[in-house]
Amino acid sequence: MKILGNPCVREALLYDKLDGDVRCRNCERLCVIKPGDTGFCRTRVNINGKLYTLVYGNISSISANPIEKKPLFHFYPGSYALTIGSWSCNFTCPWCQNYMISKYPPDLRWSNYMSPKEFVSMVGEYGCIGTSMSFNEPTLFLEYSVDVFKLAKQHGYYNTFVTNGYMTIEALQMLCDAGLDATNVDIKGDAEAVWKYCGADVEKVWRNCVEFKKRGVHVEITTLVIPGVNDDEDCLRGIASRIKRDLGENTPWHVTQYYPAYKALEHKLYPKRTPVEILEKAWKIGHDEGLNYVYIGNVPGHDKENTYCPKCSKLLIKRYIFSIIEYNLNPDNTCPRCGEKIPIVGRYYRSPPIF
């Protein structure tokens, strides 16, 4: 099938030419790809010594999502972001919750192209105030993200990224320069677990969290807590202490409930949802390590999905799943009881999106 000329196929932004082969510099796998082949993620192909992406505007999913779903609890609370995903992933997680898109390569016979202009025009039409790259690993559609972010900024929208954090420094810099405002990064476990289950070096992910922070991007961290994978005390304490050390005590940490999906049972992972008691243990570890904002996720109605003042313990934001039930902060994001400044970017949005 002739693919050059398909709108989803564009020359990649980051690669080296190597006498016919190419080295992709999009993510830290740094795949060396022979002519006619694709790299690990199967979204980039070498055609005659040039690297092309197959997922530029190749949309698998689109939805107006509450920002709390990312989860981003300290960024424009109550707002909605028009969210898109594409295909495939550069990790090998056997528990993937979005495997129907992340474990499949793009098929240009069925591509669903949407230009950056079309996508950004839909943001306001659906009552959203920003964009989000999510669902599968958005690092794989770097080129599209860069173009969307630049255009969205021209219209006054924010830009967010929900990621495993395995992009190269060059790709990270491009995202920031294009107008990235906030990111939620998955820290999936300690070095051993991330290598064993995801085939990746977690130190590169930590490095990128720090780099995002240095560049003024709002950062929140999520850990999907899986019994037998990353729920032991040393692992959880190591994540919590490193968040405080490298990113700061006010960085939100979301410890979320896992349920078995994709190949979890084949890999003999925990066969049911993570017990709430384990999530509460993780929450306590984060609190004991000095983090001011630790949240339990995927447990609707749990009081640890709320935001409390770290100084006087007043309930500031009450949530239920992805909805804000109460918002008690002052307009300047201070606690109404003690005046403590709460680190939240942007104001509270009360209006639901337009569907």
N, C-alpha and C positions, 0 to 999 in steps of 0.2 A: 504494500500500500504506500503510495506517495504521500508523505506527511508534510513536507515543506509547502507552505502556503496555507495550511490549516491555521486559523487564528490562535489556537491554543499552543502552537509550536513557535517558540521564540528563542533566539540565541541567548544562552545563559550569561549572567553578569560576571560570574566568578569562576574562571578555570584557566589552566595552563595548557599550552600545546606542547606535546612531547613526541615529535616525529611520527605523527599519525594517531598516536594515543592522546588522550587528554586526562588531566587531573582535575576533578571537580573540587572547588574550594568553597562550596556552599555550606557543608557541615563537616564536623570533625572526623567523619569516616575517610574523607579525602580520597575518594575512589579514583583509581586509575582505570580508564575505560577504553577498550579497544574499538576500532571502527565497527559500527553496526550494533554494538552492545549498549546496554544500559548499566547504570551503577546499582548499588545495593538497594536504593529506594525505588528503582525502576521508573522514576519520573524524568530522568535525564539520559539522553542518548547521544552517542558520538556519530555524527554524520560527516564523513569526509574530513575528519580532523577538527571539527568544530563541535562544541557541546551545545545541545538544545534542550530546553525544558519542554515537557509535554503537558504541563498543567497551568499554563498562563490563562487565567480566566476560565479554567476547566472546572466548573462548579459541581460538586456532588450534593451539597446541602446548603440551604439558606434559611435563616430564621431570625426574627426580631426577638432577641434574648434579653432578659433582665441582667444587669451588670453583676448582680449577686450570683448568677449561675456560673460565672467564669471559673472560680469565684474571685471577685474583686469587691471586698466589703468596705474598703476605705477609699473608693474612687467613684465620685459622682453617684452616691447611693440613690437607689430608686430609679435610675435612668435605664434606658434600653439602648442596646447596640445591635446594629444589623450585622449578623454573624454569618460567615461563610466557611465552608471547608472544601477540600478537593479530594485527592486520592493518595493512598499509600502512607508509609512511615519509614523513618530511619532507625527505629528501635524494634526489638523483637519481643516485647512484653507478651507473655502468654495469657494474661488476664484482660487484654484490651477491651474496654467498654464500647468502643466505636469500631469494632473490627470489620463491620460490613463495608466501611470505606477505607479504613487505614490498612487493611491487609490485602487490598486489591489494587493492582496497577491501573493507571489510566488506559482507557480503550478509546482511541480517537474515532472509532466508528460510531460511538454513542456520546461524544463529547457535548457538553452543554456550555457553550461559550457565553460569557457575559463580560463586556468591556468595563474597564474601570469607571468610565463616565456613566454607564448604565447603572452600575452598582451604587456609586455615590449618589446618583439622582434618587435612588430608592430609599436612602437613609431618612431623609426628611419626610418622604411620602408615607412612611410607616411609623412616624412619630418617634424615631430614634434620634439620638444626638451624637452618635459615634459609630465607629466600625469595629469589628472584631474578627481576627483570623483564628480559627479554632477547628474543632471536630476531629480532623486528622492533624498531623504535625505541620504547622504552617511554615516552618522553615523551608519546606519543599517548594512552596510557591513564593519564594523571595521576590522574584521579578515583579509579579503581580502586586504583592504587598507594597513594594516601594512605590509603584505608580498609583495605587489606591490611596496610600497615606498622603502623598503629596497633594493629590486632588482633594481629598477630604479636608486637609488643613486649609485649603483655599476657601472652603465653604464653612469653616469654623467648627468642624467636627473633631472629636477626639478619636484616637486610634489605639487599639489594644491587641494583645498577642497572647494566646494561651499555648504554652510550648513545653517541650521536654528540655529546652535550653541547650541543644547540642550544635548550634550554629557556630561557624568560625567567627573570630573577632571581626574580620572584614564584613561578613554578612550582618553581624550585630550593628556595626557602625553604620552600614547602609540603612538599616531599619530606623535607627535613631535619627540619622540625618534627614530621612524622609518624613519624620514626624510621629514616631512612636511615643505614646504617652504613658502607657501602663502595660505590665505583663504579669501573668501568673505563671510561675515556673514549677514544674513537677520535680521534687526531689524524691526519687522512688525508693531510696534506701541507702545503705552504706556502700562502700566501694565493692565489696564482695557480691552483694545482692544485685547491684546495678550491672555489674559485669556478667554475672551468671544468667540473669533473666532478660536483660535488655541489650546485652552485647556492647556496652558503652562504658566510658571512663567518667565516673561521676565528678572527678576533679574539674573536668572541662565545664560541667554544668555549674558548679560552684563559682568557677572563674567568671562565667558569663553573668551570673546573678550580680556579682560585684561590679562588673563592667556596666551593666544596665544602671545600677545605682549611681555609679560615678557620673554617668551621662544624664542624670536627672530624670530617669524613667521610674515611675512608681512600681515597686516590686512587692508581690505577695507570693508566698510559697505554699504548695499543696503536697501532702504525702498521703497517698492511698494506703491505708494501713491493712496489711495482709498477714494474718497469722502464719507463722512459720517462714515468712520472707523478711519482714522488716519490723516486727512488733516487739522484738526483745528490747530490754531496757537500754542496753548499751547503744543499740542502733538509734533508737528514738532520742535518747539523751544527746548522742553525738550530733544529730540533726539540729535539735533545739539549741544546743550550745553554740553551734557554728552559725546558725541564723543570727543569734545575738552578737557573736564576735565579728562576723563579716558584714552583716547587713543592718544590725542595730536592733535594740530591744523593742522598738515600735513596729517592726516588720510583722505583718499578720502571718500566722502559720495555721493552715487549714489541715486538720487530721480527719480524713474522710473514710466513710464506711465502704468497704469493698463487697462486691457480690460476684460469684463465679461467672465468668463469661469466656467466650472464645475457646482456648485450649487449656483453661485452668485445671480442669479435672484430669485431662491427659497428663499434665505435669504434676499431678497429685498435690495440687495446692488446696488450701482450705475449702471444703465443699459447700459452705453456706456463708451468709453475710457475717462480716466481722462483728463479734459480740460488742455491745455498747460498752461493757466494762473495760475492754481493751482500749477503746477510743478515749474513755475517761481517764485511763492510766496515762495515755499519751498526752492528753490535755494537762494533767497534773505535772508531768515531766516538763512540758513546755513552760508552765507557770513557775515551777520550782527553779528552772534554769534562768528565770528573769525576763521571759517574754511577756509583754503587756497585753498582747492580743492573740490568743489562741482560740481557734474555733473548731467545733465538732461538726462535720458535714455529712449529709445523706441520712440524717436521723431527724426527721421532721418533728418539730415541737421541743427538741432538747434545749434546755436553757443555755447551753454553751454555744449555740449558734447566734446568741445575742452579743452586743457590745456593751461592756460595762466600763465605767471610769476606773482607771488603774489606781487612782488616788483615794477616792471615797466610795467606790463600788456601786455608784448609782447606775441603774439601767438607763442606757442612753439610746440604743437602737434595739428594738425587739423585732425578730424575724420569724417567719414561718415559711420554710422551704426557700423560695426565692422572692418572697414578698416582705415588705417592711410594714409591720403592724403598728409600731409606735416609733416616733422620731423625736427625741427629747433634747437634742443639742441646741445650743444657742446658734443664731445665724453665723457667728464667727467660729463655729465648730469648737466651742468651749463647753465644759460641763456646767449646767445651770446651778448645781449645788455648790461646787468648790472652785469653779473657774479654771480647772485643768484644761489645757489645750489638747484636743484630740487630733491626731494626725490623719486627717481625711482630706483628700484632694477634691475640690469642687463642692458645689452646693447640693442639697437634697432635692430630688425631683419627685413630685407627687403624681404627675400625670401619667396614666398608662399609655402604651403605644396605640397606634391606629391600625387595626387589622382589617 
